[in-house]
Amino acid sequence: MNDIPAFEMIDGHVELDRRPVLRGVDLRVPAGEVLTVLGPNGSGKSTLVRALLGLVRLTSGSVTVHGTPPTRFRDWARIGYVPQRLSAGGGVPATVREVVASGRVARRRRLRPASAADRAAVNEALAAVGLSDRAGESVQELSGGQQQRVLIARALAGEPDTLVLDEPTAGVDAENQQALAATLGEVAARGATVVLVAHELGPLAGVVTRSVVLSDGRVVHDGPPPVVATAPVCEHPQVVTPETSLAGWPGAREAR
């Protein structure tokens, strides 16, 4: 059995523009786990996952990806990353299929044409996010939510064993959130590690095995997914954990 975690952060601190964003975060993500990172706006969720991937440098502390510091890690074909709020086309004219197919590049030898396996993986990824019928369209013609689904399909096409998604359900309707949850369930059933950032679990609740809640850059809950309650007078969900009565969402008081 492989005891090397997919990700591990020890006493991680991050400052951006001299402002503390992560404060002493300890996090170990065993291989095969489905972990969600929850918390209010500005709590450090996106910074945490970017730091795990080496996209944000730690001010102090350490982080490893499959046992190796990100600066020395080379097997990036194992990692699928879906960033937050990024145009799927990057401003370059491209079809949905072309963008999704770019997720296979890391698995092909240089200059080798796409194989039948590559095409099959792209087709499966498109079907998983419900965009098979839009494959030939320009990504620039899609809505923001649809472009987010293209990015998810691109990550899935690479058949990673570790999948990191930053708010994958943002701008995605309820039906496709259900489809995404089913897809992530299948990915997890194959033994892949999944780390996702979310404001609320919604349809993903049945897939997640563990939740970490951040507030003001600190971990205030690490364990089973917390209970989510919505007060009649508040438009935003509130997360109730054993450690804090309320880890505040936007509009609610933050746990300290």
C-alpha positions in Angstrom: 0.0 0.0 0.0 1.3 3.5 -0.9 1.4 5.7 2.2 2.8 8.7 0.3 0.0 11.4 0.4 -1.1 13.1 -2.8 -0.5 16.4 -1.1 1.0 17.4 2.3 1.4 20.9 3.7 3.1 21.4 7.1 2.8 24.8 8.9 2.0 26.5 5.6 2.1 30.3 5.6 1.4 32.5 2.6 1.5 36.3 2.3 0.3 38.2 -0.7 1.1 41.9 -0.9 2.3 41.7 2.6 -1.1 40.4 3.8 -1.3 37.0 5.5 -3.5 34.7 3.5 -2.7 31.3 5.0 -1.7 31.0 8.6 0.0 27.8 9.8 -2.0 25.4 7.7 -1.3 21.7 8.3 -3.0 19.4 5.7 -2.4 15.9 4.6 -4.4 14.5 1.7 -4.0 10.7 1.4 -4.2 9.2 -2.1 -7.7 8.2 -3.0 -9.5 10.7 -0.8 -12.2 13.1 -1.9 -11.6 16.3 0.0 -13.5 19.6 -0.2 -12.1 22.9 1.0 -14.9 25.2 2.2 -15.0 28.7 3.7 -16.2 32.2 3.1 -14.9 34.6 0.5 -11.4 35.7 1.3 -10.7 32.8 3.7 -7.8 31.5 1.6 -9.4 28.5 -0.2 -8.1 29.2 -3.7 -4.7 30.2 -2.3 -4.5 26.9 -0.4 -5.0 24.7 -3.5 -2.7 26.9 -5.6 0.0 26.5 -2.9 -0.5 22.7 -2.9 0.2 22.8 -6.6 3.2 25.1 -6.3 1.5 27.9 -8.1 1.8 30.1 -5.0 5.0 30.2 -3.1 4.9 29.5 0.6 6.3 32.3 2.8 7.2 29.5 5.3 6.5 25.9 5.9 6.6 23.1 3.4 4.4 21.3 0.7 4.8 18.2 -1.3 3.0 16.7 -4.3 3.1 12.9 -4.2 6.1 13.1 -1.8 8.1 15.6 -3.9 8.3 19.4 -3.5 6.4 21.1 -6.4 9.6 22.7 -7.8 11.1 19.2 -8.3 7.9 17.3 -9.2 7.9 16.3 -12.9 5.0 13.9 -13.4 2.4 16.6 -14.0 0.4 14.3 -16.3 -0.9 12.8 -13.1 -2.5 16.1 -12.1 -5.6 17.6 -13.5 -6.3 21.2 -12.5 -9.4 23.2 -13.1 -8.7 26.8 -12.1 -11.3 29.4 -11.1 -12.8 32.0 -13.5 -10.5 31.4 -16.5 -11.7 31.6 -20.1 -11.6 28.2 -21.7 -10.3 29.6 -24.9 -7.8 32.0 -23.4 -8.7 34.5 -26.1 -7.6 32.2 -28.9 -10.2 30.9 -31.4 -10.7 27.2 -30.6 -13.5 24.7 -30.6 -14.7 22.9 -27.5 -13.2 19.7 -28.8 -9.8 21.4 -29.4 -9.6 22.8 -25.9 -10.6 19.5 -24.3 -8.1 17.6 -26.5 -5.3 19.8 -25.2 -5.7 18.0 -21.9 -4.2 14.9 -23.6 -0.9 16.7 -24.6 1.0 15.8 -21.5 0.3 12.1 -22.1 1.6 12.1 -25.7 5.1 12.0 -26.9 6.3 15.1 -28.6 4.8 15.6 -32.1 2.9 12.3 -31.9 -0.5 12.6 -33.5 -3.6 11.9 -31.5 -4.4 8.2 -31.1 -7.7 6.3 -30.9 -7.2 6.3 -27.1 -6.8 10.0 -27.1 -10.0 10.6 -29.1 -11.9 8.2 -26.9 -10.8 10.0 -23.8 -11.8 13.3 -25.2 -15.2 11.9 -26.2 -15.8 10.5 -22.7 -14.8 13.8 -21.1 -17.2 15.7 -23.3 -20.0 13.3 -22.5 -19.2 13.5 -18.8 -19.9 17.3 -18.7 -22.8 17.2 -21.2 -21.1 19.0 -24.0 -20.9 16.3 -26.7 -23.4 18.2 -28.8 -21.3 21.4 -28.6 -17.9 19.9 -29.5 -17.6 21.7 -32.8 -18.6 25.1 -31.5 -16.2 27.9 -30.6 -15.6 28.2 -26.9 -16.0 31.9 -27.2 -19.7 31.4 -28.0 -20.4 29.5 -24.7 -21.6 31.0 -21.5 -19.3 31.3 -18.5 -20.8 28.2 -16.9 -20.4 26.2 -20.1 -16.7 27.4 -20.4 -16.2 26.1 -16.9 -17.5 22.7 -18.0 -15.0 22.8 -20.9 -12.2 23.3 -18.4 -13.4 20.4 -16.3 -13.6 18.2 -19.4 -10.0 19.2 -20.4 -8.8 18.0 -17.0 -10.8 14.8 -17.2 -9.4 14.0 -20.7 -5.9 13.7 -19.3 -7.1 10.8 -17.1 -5.3 12.1 -14.0 -5.0 10.2 -10.8 -5.2 13.5 -8.9 -7.8 16.0 -9.7 -7.9 19.6 -8.3 -10.9 21.8 -9.0 -11.4 25.4 -7.8 -15.1 26.0 -7.5 -16.1 23.7 -10.3 -19.8 24.3 -9.8 -19.7 28.1 -10.1 -22.1 29.2 -12.8 -23.1 25.6 -13.5 -26.9 24.8 -13.4 -28.3 22.2 -11.0 -28.7 19.5 -13.7 -25.0 19.7 -14.7 -23.9 19.9 -11.0 -25.6 16.5 -10.6 -23.8 15.2 -13.7 -20.5 16.5 -12.3 -21.1 14.8 -9.0 -21.7 11.6 -10.8 -18.6 12.0 -12.8 -16.5 12.8 -9.8 -18.0 9.7 -8.1 -16.8 7.6 -11.0 -13.3 9.2 -10.9 -13.1 8.5 -7.1 -14.3 4.9 -7.6 -11.2 4.4 -9.8 -9.0 5.4 -6.8 -8.2 8.9 -7.9 -7.6 11.7 -5.4 -10.0 14.7 -5.7 -9.5 18.1 -4.0 -12.2 20.7 -4.7 -12.9 24.2 -3.5 -16.6 25.0 -3.0 -18.9 27.5 -1.2 -21.3 24.7 -0.5 -21.4 21.0 -1.3 -24.9 20.6 -2.9 -25.0 17.5 -5.1 -21.3 16.8 -4.3 -22.1 16.0 -0.6 -22.6 12.3 -1.5 -19.1 12.1 -3.1 -17.0 14.0 -0.5 -15.3 11.9 2.2 -13.7 14.8 4.2 -14.0 18.5 4.5 -11.6 21.2 5.6 -13.1 24.6 6.5 -11.0 27.7 6.4 -11.6 31.0 8.1 -9.2 33.9 7.9 -6.5 31.6 6.5 -6.7 29.1 9.3 -8.2 25.6 9.4 -11.3 25.7 11.7 -12.6 22.2 10.9 -11.0 19.1 9.5 -13.1 16.0 9.4 -16.5 14.8 8.1 -18.4 17.2 5.9 -20.1 19.8 8.1 -23.8 20.4 8.4 -25.0 23.2 6.1 -28.0 25.3 7.3 -29.6 28.3 5.7 -31.3 30.8 8.0 -34.6 32.2 6.6 -33.2 35.8 7.0 -29.9 35.1 5.3 -29.3 34.5 1.6 -26.0 32.7 2.2 -25.5 29.2 3.5 -23.9 28.8 6.9 -21.6 25.9 7.9 -21.9 24.5 11.4 -19.0 22.4 12.6 -18.2 20.6 15.8 -15.3 23.1 16.4 -17.2 26.3 15.7 -20.9 27.2 15.9 -20.5 29.1 12.7 -17.8 29.3 10.1 -19.1 32.4 8.4 -20.1 32.6 4.8 -20.3 36.0 3.1 -22.7 38.0 5.3 -22.1 35.9 8.4 -19.7 36.3 11.2 -16.4 34.5 10.6 -15.2 31.8 13.0 -11.9 32.7 14.7 
